[in-house]
Amino acid sequence: MLEPLTTAIRVLPVAQLVAQGKWRAEAMHSYEAHTLIWFSKGQGRIVIAGTRAAFSANTIVFLPAGTAHAFEVKSGTFGTAALVRDHPSLEMPEVPILYRPKDLLRHGEFVSLFEAMQREANQAPSPASERACRCHAGILGVWLERQENQLKDAARLSASERLARRYAELLEVRYASGANVQSMAQELGVTATHLTRACQAAAGASAHQLLNDRLMYEARDLLAGTTIPVSRIAADLGFSSAAYFTRAFQKATGKTPSAFRTGS
């Protein structure tokens, strides 16, 4: 579990996001802060709001606060992440952005903006530094929006991608409510079968797999980072009983909740 964000911006290596296990990256999850990830070396795959894409060196990923995502990286992949706390005076892009500069000019612009933001984030905390951090983040957000607007016409989302994105947004709100795929499909105005086909095409996983993935991330995060009783975690995540939660958790992870918590 990441420590709560107490400053306007925290910059950290991508490796720190996956501390305590690869599942922290590979299972669907979200952060309360806006998240900017700069993969400076390596390659892998990322699922953002229900759509899967590949990334390589110098790929920039922006995730608005609360955006469900997961990524798999190959050995030798390095990057830097910036977590930006939301604030009424801060305007950031409202949709996820995945962008890889194709020329040195654009790459240089990004590096300059990112490093200026990082330098300010490393200053001793103060009201002035907090405001400066938000200003740097806002400028970087504008730069990303401009690049994204140039790419929109060349990268229209397919019908499957649009539906998968709507499902991912709904899932982030409803995953712990006990809602199943059937009920969420009805909310989206489609059948469960149609929804599953769209998710499989866009994200490479079924609607049920995405729901289970999100639940299991939250369960592992709570087990690893808190002392909340297993029965309470089961209830909070919408499971009808602790026994049902234990069976589902063991099937997904190979361990019981208690064994996972103790590392045995």
N, C-alpha and C positions, 0 to 999 in steps of 0.2 A: 504494500500500500504506500503510495507516494505521500510524503509529508504535506500537510496543508500549505497552500501558497500564501505566504504572509507578506510578500512584497509585490510590486507591480509586475515584475518579470523575474522568472528564474530560468537560467540557461544551464543546460547539463548535457553530458554525452548521451546519445541514444542508448548506449549499453546500460545506463542507469535506469532507463524506463523498463528494462526487462530483468532487473535484479530480482532474485528469488525465484527465477524460473522462466523458461521460454513462453509458458502459457500467458504471461503478462502481456506479451505482444501478439501471440498467435490466436488468442480467443477474442471475440468481439467485446469491446469495452469503450468507454468514453471518459473524458476528463471534464471537470467543471470549468477549467480555464481554456481559452483559445490556445491552440497548439500549432506551432510551426516546426516542422522537421526538415532538416537539410541533410540529405544523404550525400556525403562528399566522396564516398568510395564504395564500390560493391554493387550488388544488385539483389532483387528479390521481388516479391509480389505483395500488394496491399489491397485490402477491401475497404472501401470508403462508402458509407451510407448505402450499402447493398450492391456496389459495383466494384468488380475486380479489375486491377490494372497492374502492369509490370513497372518497375522503376529501376534505374541504373544510376551511375555516378552523377552527381550534381543535380539530382532531382529534388525539387522543393515541394513539400506537402503542407497545405494549410487546412486546419480543421477547426471550424467554429466550435465554441464551447458546446458540449453535449453531443457531438457528432460520433456515432458509433463507427468503430474502425478496428482493423486487425492487420498485422503485417508479418510476413515471413522473410527473413534475411538469410542470405548465404554467408558462409564463413568468409571473413575478411571484409565485411561491410562495416563502414564507420559513418557516423553522422552526429549532428548536434541538434538538440531540441530546445525550443524556447516556449515556456508556458507563460501565457499573458493573462493576468487576472482581469476579468470583465469590470467595466466601470461606466457610469452614465456618460462621462465625457469622452469615452473611447468608441470610435466607430471602426469596426473591422468588417471584412467581407462576410456576407451572410450565407454563402454556400462554400462547400469544400473546393479546394483548388489543388490540382496536381500539375506541376509545370517544370519543364526542363529547358533552361535557356539553350538556344541553338547557336548562339554566337558569343564571342568573347565580351562584346560590349554589354549585353544583357547580363551575362554572368558577373562581370565586374561591378555593374550597378547593384546587383543583389548583395554580393559580398561586402561592398562598402556600406550599404544600409544595415545589413545584419551585424557587422562588426561594430558599427557605431552604437547600435542598440545594446549589444553585449557589453561594450565598455561602460555605458551608462548603468546597466544592470549591476555591474561590479563595483559601483561607487558605494560609499557608506550610505545606508538608508537615511532618507530625510524627505520631508514633504516636497522639496524642490526636485530631488532625484526621482521621486515617484511620478511627478508630472512630466519630467523629461523622458522617462521610460515610456510613458503612455504616448507622448508625442512621437518618439522614434517608432513605436509599434504602429501607430496610426499611419505614418508615412510609408512604412513597409507594406501595410495593408492596402494603401492606395496603389502602390507599385504593382502588387500582385493582382489587384482587380484590373488594372490596365492590361497586363499580359493576358489575363483570362478573357477579357472582352475581345482581344484580337484573335483568340482561338475558338470562340463560340461557334462561328459560322462553319468552321471546318470540323467540328466535333459535336454534332447534334446527338443527344441521347436517344437510344432506341426505345420502343415502347416497353420492352422488358426492363431496361435500365431505369426508366421513369417509374415503373411500378415497384421495382426492387428498392429504389430510393425512398418512395413513399412508405413502403413497409419498414425499412430500416428506421425511419423517423418515428413511425408509430411504435415500433418495437422498443425503442429507447425510452418511451414514455410508459409502455404497458407491460414490459417483460416481467416485472415482479408482481403483477396484479392477479396472476393465475389464469390470464387469458391464454387460449390456445390458438393455433394457426387458423382453425376454422372460424373462430369469432373475429379475429383480426382481419381475415380475408373479407368477411361480411362488412366490416367497417370500411374497407377499401372498395367495396362494391364489386368484388370478383369472387370466383370460387377458389377454394383451397388448392385445387389441382392447378388452376391457372396461375395462382400466386407462386406455387412451388416451381412450376416450369420457368417462370420469369426469374426467380431467384437463382435457379440452377444455371440459367443462361447468363445472367449478369454477374453473379458472385461465385459461381462454381460450387454452391452448396444449396440444399433445399431450405425452404422457409422454416421447417422444424429444426434443422441443424443450426440455423442462425439463431433461433430462439434458445435452443439448448446451450449453444456456445456462450451466449450472453449471460444466461443464468449461471453457468458453471464458472465463468470468470468472476462474477460477483460473489459467488459462494466461496471460491478459493481466496479471494481478496479478504473477505470477512473472516474466514478461518485463520488466515495467516497473519492478519493485522489487528485482530481484536480478540477479546475473551467472551464475546457474546455466545451464549449456549447454542448448541446445534439445533435444538428444538425451536429457538427463537429465530435463528437464521432461516430455517425451513419455512416458518410461518411468514416471515417478512418477504421471502421470495415467492410466495404464493403457492407453496406446496401444501397439499391437503393433510399431510402428516409427516412427522420426522422420519418414520420408517420409509415412506415413499421417497423422501428427499435422499436418504442414505443410499437406497438402491440406485437412484438416478445418478448420484454423485460417484458411487463406486463403479458403475458401468462406464461413466465418462472418463474417470481418472485412474481407475485400477486400485483406489484406496478408499477406505471409509472416511467420513469427515474427521473423526477423531484421530485416525492414523495420519491423515494429511496434516492436521494441526500440530501434532507432536513430532512429525518428521520421521515416523517409524514405518 
